[in-house]
Amino acid sequence: MKIVIVESELYLAQSIATKLTEHNFETEIYSSIKDALHSDGDTYLLSTSISGQSCMPIVKKFRDKIIILMVNYINNDTVGEPMRHGAHDYIVKPFMIEDLIRKIKHHQTVCMLERSNTFFEAYTRDLLDQVEHGQAPGDITLPIILQTNYQRAVDKLALDISRTLEQPLVYLTLDDPNWSEKVRQLPTKAIGYITHLEKLNKEERESLYAELKGKIFLLTSTAVLEEEAPFEVLSVTTKNKLYDQNEILTIDEYVQHVVKSFQYKLPDTELSKKLGISRKSLWEKRKKYDLFKKK
């Protein structure tokens, strides 16, 4: 992580840089806003008291980086306006280096988590893009037990419910030998997403139901429950047999799936070869099931 220090008081800037270097941070010092605009750092320690220079160009250009303001006093010009335009935090001079390092590490951690969350959100959306659950998330009342023939269908439904209610999910699997303790620790202001109810025997299920009283949750099972549950049960099934764990695809269904999945990745010559059919037969199946490529 490179920390860019923008400070006209050279002694102060060097003192901060020396102490940060001792804590394994890479540093770079600029005494003017104009010069710092050409820098490339991960975190910016930005003085708001550089004579005759506004800090706003730095704030606006590097708003996607971590910006911590170093201020002599707090008012709209030194703190309010910069933070409205993208600065993350401020610290009042004089300050202890330990306080500054805590702020830097805190915001670096938050930034890393935000980037990780963005990645996994995009990855999960792509992973579940072709999965259909056939439910309206806003019509589902929690708590609820979801019986399904395809786990990914309820995975997608759980994420859709989380977005609709604007509440986070807390995931746990009943494959975990410590599931009972983790169920007790579920926070009250989040939705518990609990999978693999089918892994528990009848006695364990009864124990789980008792632990779940008063909590908000989605509980999933890929098997039909043998006994009546004390919570609402909803069946979530997919029409596509490819996703059905209890069905075997016919040859035609398999061919349709392969053509849909790979027709933009493989030429017809290779596609027909992998399916063990002729190109003419492939063309006939395209015509029969309307599987022609979209231009």
GIHUFEN-V770066 format. One record per pair of residues at least 4 apart in sequence whose C-alpha atoms are under 7 Angstrom apart, sorted by the first residue. I is the first residue (numbers start at 1). J is the second residue. If there is no record, write none. Layout:
i = {I,I}
j = {J,J}
This chain:
i = {1,1,1,2,2,2,2,2,2,3,3,3,3,3,3,3,3,4,4,4,4,4,4,4,5,5,5,5,5,5,5,6,6,6,6,6,6,6,6,7,7,7,7,7,7,8,8,8,9,10,11,12,13,13,14,15,16,17,17,18,19,20,20,21,21,21,30,30,32,33,33,33,33,37,42,42,43,43,43,44,44,44,45,45,45,45,46,46,46,46,47,47,47,48,48,48,48,48,49,55,56,56,57,58,59,59,59,59,59,60,60,63,63,66,66,67,67,67,68,68,68,68,69,69,69,70,70,70,70,71,71,71,71,72,72,73,74,74,75,75,76,76,77,78,79,80,81,82,82,83,83,96,97,98,99,100,101,102,103,104,105,106,107,108,109,110,111,112,113,114,115,116,117,118,119,120,121,122,123,124,125,128,131,132,132,133,133,133,133,133,133,137,137,137,137,138,138,142,142,143,143,143,143,144,144,144,144,144,144,145,145,145,145,145,145,145,146,146,146,146,146,146,146,147,147,147,147,147,147,147,147,148,148,148,148,148,149,149,149,149,149,150,150,150,150,151,151,152,153,154,155,156,157,158,159,160,161,162,162,162,162,163,167,167,168,168,169,169,169,169,170,170,170,170,171,171,171,172,172,172,173,173,173,174,174,174,174,174,174,175,175,178,179,180,181,182,183,184,186,188,191,191,192,192,192,193,193,193,194,194,194,195,195,195,196,196,197,197,198,198,198,200,200,201,202,203,204,205,206,207,208,209,238,238,240,241,241,242,249,249,250,251,252,253,254,255,256,257,258,259,260,262,263,266,266,267,268,268,269,269,270,271,272,272,272,272,272,273,277,277,278,279,280,281,282,283,284,285,286,286,286,287}
j = {25,26,42,25,26,27,41,42,43,25,26,27,28,41,42,43,44,27,28,29,41,43,44,45,13,28,29,30,44,45,46,29,30,31,32,36,45,46,47,13,30,31,46,47,50,31,32,50,13,14,15,16,17,29,18,19,20,21,27,22,23,24,25,25,26,27,35,36,36,37,53,55,58,58,65,66,65,66,67,66,67,68,67,68,69,70,67,68,69,70,69,70,71,55,69,70,71,78,71,59,60,82,61,62,63,82,85,86,87,85,86,86,87,88,107,87,88,89,87,88,89,90,89,90,91,90,91,92,93,78,91,92,93,92,93,92,78,79,79,80,80,81,81,82,83,84,85,86,87,87,88,100,101,102,103,104,105,106,107,108,109,110,111,112,113,114,115,116,117,118,119,120,121,122,123,124,125,126,127,128,129,156,153,153,238,153,154,157,236,237,238,157,160,161,164,161,164,216,217,216,217,218,231,217,218,219,231,232,233,218,219,220,231,232,233,234,219,220,221,233,234,235,236,220,221,222,223,224,234,235,236,221,222,235,236,237,222,237,244,245,246,222,243,244,245,155,222,156,157,158,159,160,161,162,163,164,165,166,167,168,169,167,190,191,190,191,190,191,192,193,190,191,192,193,192,193,194,193,194,195,194,195,196,179,194,195,196,197,199,196,199,182,183,184,185,186,211,211,192,215,216,217,216,217,218,217,218,219,218,219,220,219,220,221,220,221,220,221,221,222,223,204,205,205,206,207,208,209,210,211,212,213,243,244,244,247,249,249,253,254,254,255,256,257,258,259,260,261,262,263,291,266,267,270,271,271,272,279,273,279,274,275,276,277,278,279,282,277,281,282,282,283,284,285,286,287,288,289,290,291,292,291}
